[in-house]
Amino acid sequence: MQRILRQRLAQMLAEARQALDPEGFIRLEEHARDAIGWARSDAMNKLTWVVISKGGTVADITMGDCVELTAALEEYHFRGSAGRLLFYALLKETGILPASAPPRFRALRIEGRPSIEQIVDKYGIECEPVRDLMVEYLTERAPDLDHTSLRSIARNLCRLFWRDLELHHPGISSLHLAPEVAQAWKERLSYIRDTDDNPIRPRVNFRSELVFVKAFYEDIARWAVDDPARWARWAVPCPIKASECTTKKAKSRVKSRMDQRTRTQLPLLPALLRAVEQQHKAAEHLITTTMGTPEGETFTVEGRELRRCRQGPSGRVYVIEAATGKKRNLTHEEEAAFWSWATVEVLRATGVRIEEMLELTHHSFVAYTLPTTGEVVPMLQIAPSKTDAERLLLVSPELAEVLTAIIFRVRRGHAALPLVSAYDVFEQTWSAPMPFLFQRRYGSEDRALTRSYIRECLIATSAAAQITIAGEPLEWRPHDFRRIFVTDALRSGLPPHVAAKICGHALLDTTMGYAAIYPEDVITHHRAFIARRRTERLREEYRDPTAGEWEEFLAHFELRKVALGVCGRDFGTPCAHENACVRCPLLRVDPGQKTRLEEIHANLIDRLTEARQQGWLGEVAAIETTLAAAKQKLQAMRDAVSRTTVVSLGMPDIRRSVGRSSGRQ
């Protein structure tokens, strides 16, 4: 086949199809008539190469032939050609491949779920009895664990525990460790190490790793009582003390770090929402303008001069920046901007996990009738994931708008969503073909979005949003929106047990661990403490305010009225920005002062231009900060005005042609 692949003449391949199996190739061409021309030709040429190399007809092609063809393409041609897999889809959809063949070729290239023996053997344990013990132990625990947890335990026991002992103590064959051997292993485990065994940084979950090993020893000791012939020879004292496995302090530090991150991100969420929406609209406007420009022509968008490239057979839209000469794939940019916007909106409105979001399908929508009013409300069914329990979420109008945009995009004008199979990287299994909402066109086939693609989109969005904390850019992660959702829900008065049901938590403590607020019992006890202190204080200390104190209190609220709106600072606190209200985040702008703020904004631009011309760098930095705050407050004014705008629909016109006549004049 390698010699055949060097001959890539289209005429030769077309004549070969006519000579070898004209009916078989005509059948495949008719089935692929809806595909793009270049993709159809590529698929037919690849199948022709297989028939020429292997002999027979199209009906004799096997899955092994497809794997061999792709391997040869990767070695002798280029990976782009090997990634065009329409030829396999044609064989599968026309029934040439057996029913047992996977619906997508990628399932043949990605390894399936390994057995327990394969999981253990990849760590290279030299002691055969211990290797067999690990296999037996994991086999015994497998019925109660999911595949991800099973692989995690195998990694801890085989790689971090026993294989490490073999590398530093060659020939070791007993679980009964000497105190100095156990202590040296714990010291090595406490640090992440490089390939030369040099410590890089402390291991954050060090105590959690010890828990797995301690459970391994305790399980064997317990099983040895019931089945001594199988486990008694391995029942030895555990080298890990109970005090070494306490994770209370570590969990408290993690909780504190996550709470601080949530408290930081929660007030910045509106800025992120504005950024992703602006990025989505800008990318959509740019690609629309480019597609309306003839190929080779130069045009200007948002002050940037661009030149449209010739559109290739793939249909992607490219432009070249005149200033830098950089070639940009606008199709990819618009696609990434859309899925970033959709991901942020869905995650912040539902609080679901990223794997639950990616498993949403067109069948997830459920109509629920309220028993009291009979009103039909849309619900979103979340498939079982981490806790193996499904749940229903109410679809708000904002969420319904986002989901409608996703469905409209994925359908691409067809009557139904494409059926695709998704690969679970943790369970290492393929799902059945389903109409997933989060899918995109990849070459000649539709593929479900992956966790890595969503993370790449959010990283790009975080960089484009330019939201910084203490001068460092803030990176948004999918699970951040789940913590923000829980915190905001509990702060708004939602009962914790209801929030636990919405989030799919089996325990209420898990929900409270997500919330960056004080627990209710702490607040209750603190209020009781204040009440006891009041009863113990002298009554003379509880006096009415004097006239001067009351006038000072009222004057504070009178002084909060400023030119652009109302200052929201607390009573008894001075102005932190020295009356620079444009910069102050506590200023609640008045939409009626929009004209005044626009004048201030124009004046700042003029001052910034003068400062740059004169070289006043300190003044430039100060004006840029004020200008950014003015832009944000102008946008807040516009949003407030757009939300309160009244649209006149006019009066209806009653016509006889559409109404019913009473029969009387």
N, C-alpha and C positions, 0 to 999 in steps of 0.2 A: 504493500500500500504506500510505502514511503516514496518509491520510484514513480508511482502513478500520480501522487500529489504534486510532483514537480511539473506535471503537464496540466496547465490551468487554462487551456484554450477553450473558449466557450463553444466554438463551432464543433470541435472534436467531441465535446461532451453531449451536445445536442444530437449529433449523428449517432453517438453510442446509445442514447436513449431510444432512438428509433430502431436501432438494430437489436438491442438486447431485450427490452420489454416495453414496447410502445403502449400497450393497454394499461399496464401498471403505472407508468409514469403519467399518462394522460389522466388517470383517476386521481393521482395525487395533485396534479396541477389544477384540476377542477375544484378539489377540496380547498386549495390554497388561493382561490381567486380573490378573496377579500384581503389578502396580505399585501404589503407594499411590494412593488415590483422587484427591487433589489433583494429583499428578504426572500421572496419566492424563488428567484433565480439562484440565490446562494443555497437554499435548501435542496433544490433539485440537483445542483451540481454535486453537493456532498453525497446525496444518495446515489448518484451516478458513479462517483468514485468507489463507493462501497460495492456496488454490483460488478464493476469492472475488476476490482481486486479480489473479491470473494467468489464471484461466479453466481450462477443461478439467476433468479428474478427478484423483483422488489419484495415479493411475498416471502422470500427466504431470509430477509435481513433479520438479525437477532439483536438483543440488547448488548451482547458482547461486541458485535460489530460497531455499534454506536459509541461504546466506550473506547474501543481501539481507534476509531476515526478521530475522536476528540483529542486523544493523547498524541496522535501523529500530527494533528494541526498545531497543537501547542509546541511541539518540538521543531517542526520544519517550517511553519508559517508564522503566525502571530496569535496572541491570546484573544484579540478582538474577533477573529474568525471562529475560534473555538467557543466563544461565548454566544454565538448565534445558534440557537437551539430549535429553530422552527422545524428542522428536518425530523427531529425526534417527536415533536408534537403531531406532525402529519402521520407518522407511523402509528402512534398511539390512537389518534382519533379515527383513523380509517380501519382500525382493527387488525393491522398487520402484526403488531406486537401482542403478546398474550395478555389476558385480563390481569394477570399478576404483576405486570409491569407498572411501575409508579407513573402517575400522571405527568410528572415533571422529570426532566433528565437530571436535574440537580440532586434528586433523591438517590441516584446511582453513584454520584461523586462524593456525597457527604456520608460519612460512616454512620451506621445506625447505632442503636443503644448497645453498648458492649456488655458482655456477661461479667459476672463477679470475678471469674478467673482472669479475664482480660484486664479488668480494672486493677487487680492486685499485681499482675505480672508486669505491668508497664512501669512499676517502681523498682524493679530489678532486685527483689529480695533474694539473697544468696542462700540463707538457711532454709532448706526445703521443709523441715517440720514446722517452722514458724510461718512460712508461706502458706502451708496447708491449714494452719490454725487460723490465719487471717481470712482465708476463703470460707472456712466453716463458720467463723464468728459472724462475718457479714451475711452469709446465707441464712443464718439463724435470725438475724435482725431485719432482713430484707422485707418480710411481709408487713412490718409495721412502719416502714419508711418509704418516702418517695425517692425517686432515682437521684435527685439533687442532693438530698441529705445523705443518701448512701455513699455517693462519691465523695462528699465532704468528709465523712467519717473515715473512709478508706485513705484519703489523702493525709489525714492527721495520724492515723495509726501506722500506715505503711511508709510514708515518706518522712514526715516530721519526727516520728518516734523511732520505729525499728530500723529503717534504712540509715538514719543518722547515727544510731548506735553501731551498726555494722561498719560504717565508714571510719569511725573513730576507735572502734574496738573490734578489729577483724577476728573472725572465728566465734563471735558470741552466739550462743544457741539457747540461752535460758532467759525466761522472763524475770527470774529472781535477780535483781540488780543490786550490786554493792552500793553502799551509801555514797561513796565518792563518784561512782559511775553515774548514778541518778542525779547527783548535784551538778556534775559537769554538763549533763544533757540539758537540765533546766536552764543553766546559764547560756548555753548555745541557743536554746529555743526562745529566750527572751529578746533576741535581736533578729531582725531581718538581715540576711547575709548574702554576699555576692558569690560568684562561682568559685572564688578563692577562699571562701569561708571567712571573709573579713566582715565585721559588723558594719551595717549601713545606718540603721536607725532602730529604735526600740519597737518591738512588736506590740501593736495596740491591743490585740485580743489574746495576749499571752496566757492569761488565766483561763480563758475559754478553751484554749487548746489543751490545757492540763485536764479540764473536765472530761474530754473525750477519752483520754488515756486512763483516768481514774475509773470511769464507767466501764472500760474494757476489762480491767482487773476485777472490779466488783461483779460484773455479769458472769465472768468465768467462775468466780468463787460461789456465786449463787446457783449456777447451773450444775456445778460439781456435786452439790447435795442431791439433786434429782437424778443426774446421770453421771456417776463417778467414772464409769469405764471410758467415757468420751472426754470429760473435762478435768478430771481430778489431777492428772499429771501436770496441768498448767496452772493449777490454783496455788498461787504464791502471794506473799504479802505485797501490798501496793506501795510503790515508792513515793506516792504523792499524798500528803496530808490534807485533811479537810480544810484547814486554815489557808492552804495555798490556793484553793479554788474559789475563795470568796470573791465575787465580782461586784459587790455593792458599791465600792468607791469608783471602780471603772465605769459602771453604769451611770453613776451620778455625774461623773465628768462628761460622759457622752450626752446625757440628758441636758446638762447645762450648756454644752456647746451647740446642740441642736436648737435649744430654746433661744439662745442668743442669735442664731442664724435666722430663725423664724421671725423674731421680733424686728430684726433688721430688714428682712425682705417684705414683711406685711405692708408697711407704709409705702414701699417702692413698687408694689404690684401694679397700681394704676399707670405708673410711668412705663413699665414693661408692656402693658396692654396697648398703650398708645404707640410704643415703638414697633411692636409686631404688626399692628394694623397699618401703620404708616409704611413699613417695609413691604408688606403684602401689596398695598395699593400702588406703591412706587414701582415694584417689579412688574405688576400687571400693566401699568401705564406704559412702562418702557418697552415691553415686548409687543404691546398693541401698536405703539407708534412705529416700532421697527418693522413690523409686518406690513404696515401701510406705506413703507418707504421702498422704492425700487432698489434692486440689488446693485451694489457699488456706489450708491448715492450717499452723500454726507448730510447729516441732520444734527440738530441740537436739542437736548433734553436736560432741563434743570442746569443750564450753563455748561454742560459737557458736550463736546463735539464728538460725534460717533460716525462711523462708516459701516454700513451693512455689508456683510460678506455674502457670497453666493451660497444659496441654500442647497445642501447636499441631499442625497437620497434618503437620509435618516429623518429629514423634516425638522431638525434642530435649527434654532435661530442663533446666529453668531454676529457680533459686532466687534469692531476694533476701535479702541480709544485713540483719538488723534493726538492727544498730549503725550501718552506713554507708549503707544503702539501695542498695548496689551489686548489680546483676543479674549472675549468674554462669551461664555455660553449662556445666553439669556433664558433658554428653555430650562436649564438646570437651576438657574437663580430663581426664576419664577416658581418652579416646583418646590424648591427648598423654602422659599418665603411663604408659600401657601401652607405647607405642612407644619411649619413653625407656628404660624397663626392658629391653625386648627388644633394643634397639640396643646398650646397654652390655653386656649379657650375651653377645650373639653376637660383638661385636667383641673383647671381652677374652678369650673362649674360643677364638677362631679366629685372630685377628690378620689378618683379611682387610681389604682396602681397602673404602671405603664403596661404591664402584661395584660391587664384587664381591658385597657383602652385598645390595644392592638388586636384583641380578640372580639371586638364589637363587629357584628354582622348586620346585614339588612333584616335578619330575623329577630334582632334584639329589641325591636320596637313592639310594645304591648299596649293595647287600649284597655284602660281600667275605668269601670263605671262606678261612680261614687254611690254608695247605698242610700245616702240621705237625700241628695238632690237629683240623682240620675245623670249628672254631668259626666261626660267622657273625657278623661285626661290621659295624655300620652305618658307612658312609662318606658324606662330603659332597663332591659334585663341584663344584669352583669353575670357572665358565665363563671362557674366555680374556678377558683385559681388557688390562692395560697391556703385558704381555710376549707376548701372543698365544699363551699356553701354558696349558692346563688342568691341574689338579692335584686330588688327593683328600686330604681331611682326615678323621681319625678323629673320630667323634662320641662325646663323653664322655657319661655319664649326665646331668650337669648341663645340657649343651648340648641333649641330646635332650628334656629336660623343657621347655626354653624353646621349642624349635622346635615341640613338640607344642602348647603354649599358643598359638603364633602360628597354626598350622594350624586349631586349633579355633575361634579367633576369626574368621579370614577365611572359613571355610566357612559360618558362621552357620546350622548345622543342615542344610546341603545335602550331597549326596553327594560333590561335587567342588568344588575351588576355582574361582572365576570366572576366565575368560580375559580378560586386559587387555593393552593395548599400552603400552609404556614409551617415553618420548622421551629420547634421549641428547642432552643439551645441548651436548656437545663435538663429537660426530660429526654432530649435527643430523639424525638419522634416527630413524624409528619402528621398534620391534621388532615381530615377529609376535605375535599374541595368545597369551599364555602364562600358566600358573597361578603367577604370582609370589607369593612368601610375603609380601613387604612391600607390601601394598596395603590400601586402606581405602575405605569407602563415602563417596562425595562426591555429595550430592544424590540423583539417580536413577540414577547409574552408579558403577561401581567404577573406581578409578584407582590406578596404581602410585605408591608413595611417591617423593618427589623428594629430592635432596640438600639443598635449601633447607629442606624440612619437617623432616628429621632434625636439621639444624643448629639450627633454632628450638627443637625439643624439648630438645636438649642444653643450649642457652643457658638455657632455663627451669629445667632440672634443676640446672645449676650454681648458679643463683641460689637455688633452694630448698634445696640441700644445705648452703649457708653454710659452705663450706670455704674458708678464707682462708690466704694466705701473706704474712707481714709486714703484716697488716692489709688486704691487697687480696684481693678475691674471685678464686678460681681458676676459670677458664673451661676446660671440657673440650671437646676437639675430636675428631672421629672418628679422625684419624690418630694421636692420642696413644696410643690403645689398641694400635695396631700396634707402636709403639716399645716400649711397656711389655711386650707379649707377647714380643718378641724378646729384650729385656734379661732378663726373668725366665726365659726358656727357657735362655739361655746361662749364666746364673748357677746354674741347677739342674743343669748338667752336660750339656746337649744339645749334641752336636757341631755346630760352625758350619755344615758342609756340609749336615747334615740340616735345620737351621733355615732355610737358604737354600731348600731344596726345599719346605718347608712354606709359606714366605712367597711362593714364586713368583719368587725373585730369580735372574736369569741369572748374576750375578757374586757371588762370596763377599764382595768388598769392599763391595757394597751392603748385605749383611746386617750386616757388622761396623759399617757407618756408622750403622745403626739402634740398635745396642747401646750402652748407656751404661756400659760396663765397659772395663777396660784390655785391650788386645790380648794374646794369649797369648805372642807373641814378646817383648813388653816384660817380662812376668813372668819368662819363662825367662832372659832376659839379666840381669835384676836378681838372680835367685837364683844365677846363675853368678858374678856380681860379688861377692855375699856370700860364696860358697864360696872365691873367690880371696883375699878379705880375711882369712878365717879361717886360711887356710894361711900367710899372711904375719905373723899376730900371734904374740906370744910365748905359749908353752904355759902360763906361769905365770898368764896372765890368765884361763885357763879352769880355774877352781877349783870345788870343790863348795860349795854354800851352807852357811852356818853354821847352828847350831841356832836362833839367834834369827831369822835370815832365813826359815828354813823354818816356824817357828811363826807368824811374821807373815803368811806366805802362806796357811797353813791358817786363821788367825783371820779373814782377809778373807772366806772363804766361810762361816764361821760367822756373821759379822755381816750377811750378806746375807738371813738369815731375819728377816722382819718379821711384824707382826700379820696383814696382809691377804694375804701370799703370800711371794714371793721377789724380791729386788732383783737386777736383771740388769746392774749396772754392772761395768765392767772392773776388774781388779786394779790397785791403785795409784792409783785415781781417787777423789776425794772425792764426797760426795753433793752434786749440783748444786742440789737443791731444799730443802736444809737439813732433811732428814728429813720433808718434807711428801709422804708416799708416795702420797696420793690423787691428787695432781697429776702425779706422775712417770710418764712414758711407759715407763720401764724396768721398772716393777713388773709382774711376772707374777702375776696374781691367783690365789688358791686358791678353787675353788668351795665348799669347806667353810666359808669365812668369809663366805658370802653374807649371813647374818643380821647379822653385825657391820657390814658395809658398808651394809646397809639402815638400820641405826640411825644410822650416820654421815650418810647421805643425809637422813634425817628431821630430824636435828639441824641440818644445814646449811640446810634449808628454814625451820626456826624462827628461826635466826640471821639469815637473809636478810630475813624478815618484820620482825624487830625493828630491823634496820639501816635498812630503808626507812622505818619509822615514826619513828625517831629522826633521820633525815636524814644518816646516816653514809655519804656517797657513796663514799668510798674503801673502806670496809668492804664496801659492796654489790658493787663491782667485783671485789674479791678473793674474796668468797664465791661470786659467779656463776662465776668461773673454776674454783674448786674443785668447785662443784656440777656443772658440765658434765663435768669429768673423772670424778666419781663416777658420773654417769649412764652414761658410756661403759664404765666398768669393770663396772658392774652388768649391762649388756647383754652384755659379754663373758662374764661368769659364766653368764648364762642360756643363751647360745649353747653354751658348753662343756657345760652340764648336758643340753641338748636333744640334743646329738650323742651323748652316752653313755647316754641313757635306754634301758632294756631293756623291751620290750613282751612280755608273756606271751600266747602264742597258745593256751595250754591243750593238752590231750591230745586226739587224734582219737578219735571214737566209732565203732567198727566195728559196723555193723549187718548183719544177714543179708539185708535187702532190697537192699543195694547190694553185697554181697560174693558170693563163690562158696563153696558148701558142698562139703565133702569127701565127703559121702554117708554118713559114719559119725557116730554119736552119741557 
